[in-house]
Amino acid sequence: MSAPTSRLAALRARAPWPFADRTATGRISSFEPDEEILLDERMLARLRGLSLVSGNARTEGLAGEHRSRRRGSSPEFADFKRYSPGDDFRRIDWNTYARLGGLFVRLSEVTTELSVHILLDSSASMDWRGDPARPSKFTAARRLAASLAFVALWGFDRVAIVPFSDKVGTPFGPVQGRAQVVPTIQHLQRLRPLGGTALAPSVAAYARGRSRPGLLLLISDLLSGEVDELRATLHDLRGRGWQTAVLHVVDDAEIDPAATGSWLRTADENGNAAASIELIDRESGEELRMAVDDEVIARYAAAVNAWLAQIEAACAAEEAIYARVSTGWDIDDVTLALLHERGVVA
């Protein structure tokens, strides 16, 4: 793990069931530090009205709800075209012939399904939170994955969920249809962090193993390797026909200078500012003791801002959607608005 936020301690959380009710304020009423609630019924109701944007990804089949440029024999009217030899004469519109004196054939709309591949970073760096009152990055990532998987399944798209760390984990799916919603979210509920990270090689290996490209949703904190490696992977995906969205999960304590300073300036048992702190790498176990002052925090903030700008530039250069999602956001307000703005959902 090589990034400005590589040495961070973490807490782990668990939960037995993927759904829960919220209080009137919209907060999850049963959330505790040792529980993880992925979706609730109110959230599901909002997600039912959404669909994934396929972009340049190829759609196929007939079961989904994505409009195709192809025309077929479905009952949904799409357009007229002039009759030409070989057209099905049963589709001639005689009312149009009576009005215009020419032969026109009714065209119907064909809907197709999309292959959705959700690659979920399950490395140990994801199992961290800067504030005990907020979910870990891994919980936030699984909630995001559950939401997108629900949208895809509700629209009869094919969905595969693939955890990865230093290698590709065991995929779930592909599955299709609304009956697969609960098994899919239960699977996400059971996932646990796997260890180290090799993001670029894992994503590249998975994509090369698929015979047909589709929509690839990469959910990660991106704390692995250099930005050039990510860009090379995105370039390869684009060349192979994949439509890629990079969903960057961050904790405010990692990217906000004020939150970072508050978290790093710990106090001793007497309430005095600690002379130094010990940082522990979640993946390698390496320890680093350092003194924290304003200069250190300023240098850290500058490095993080430069890193974030490089990531956005790499995604833009390779025509990949980029969205930065904070663990402090509720899925059903800011996050959905951002995903809609960036063209992930519609």
HUWONOR-V851772 format. One line per field, one symbol per residue. ss: DSSP state (h for helix, s for strand, l for the rest). phi: phi as a letter, one per 20 degrees, with the letter a starting at -180 (. if undefined). A space follows every 10 residues. Layout:
ss = ???
phi = ???
This chain:
ss = llllllllll llllllllss lslllllsll llllllllss hhhhhhhlll lsllllllss lllllsssss ssssssssss ssllllllhh hslhhhhhhh lllsssssss ssssssssss slshhhllll llllllhhhh hhhhhhhhhh hhhhlllsss sssslllsll lssssslhhh hhhhhhhhhh llllslllhh hhhhhhhhll llllssssss llllllhhhh hhhhhhhhhl llssssssss lhhhhlhhhh hhhhllslll llslllssss llllllssss lllhhhhhhh hhhhhhhhhh hhhhhhhlll ssssssllll hhhhhhhhhh hhllsl
phi = .cagdfdceb ddcbaebedb edefeneffd fcgdccdecc ffffffffed bfefmeffdb mceecefdff cbdffefcad bffcgoffff efefffffed mcecdfdded dcddeddeed fdffffebbe cgedffffff ffffffffff gfffemeecc dcfbcebfef fdofcboffe ffgffffffe fcgdqfcbfg ffffffffed fcfbeddeda emebmeffff fffffffffe needcddeec dgfedegfff ffffefdefe nefffbcddc ffeenfdcdb edcfffffff ffffffffff fffffffdld fcbedefeef fecfffffff fenecb
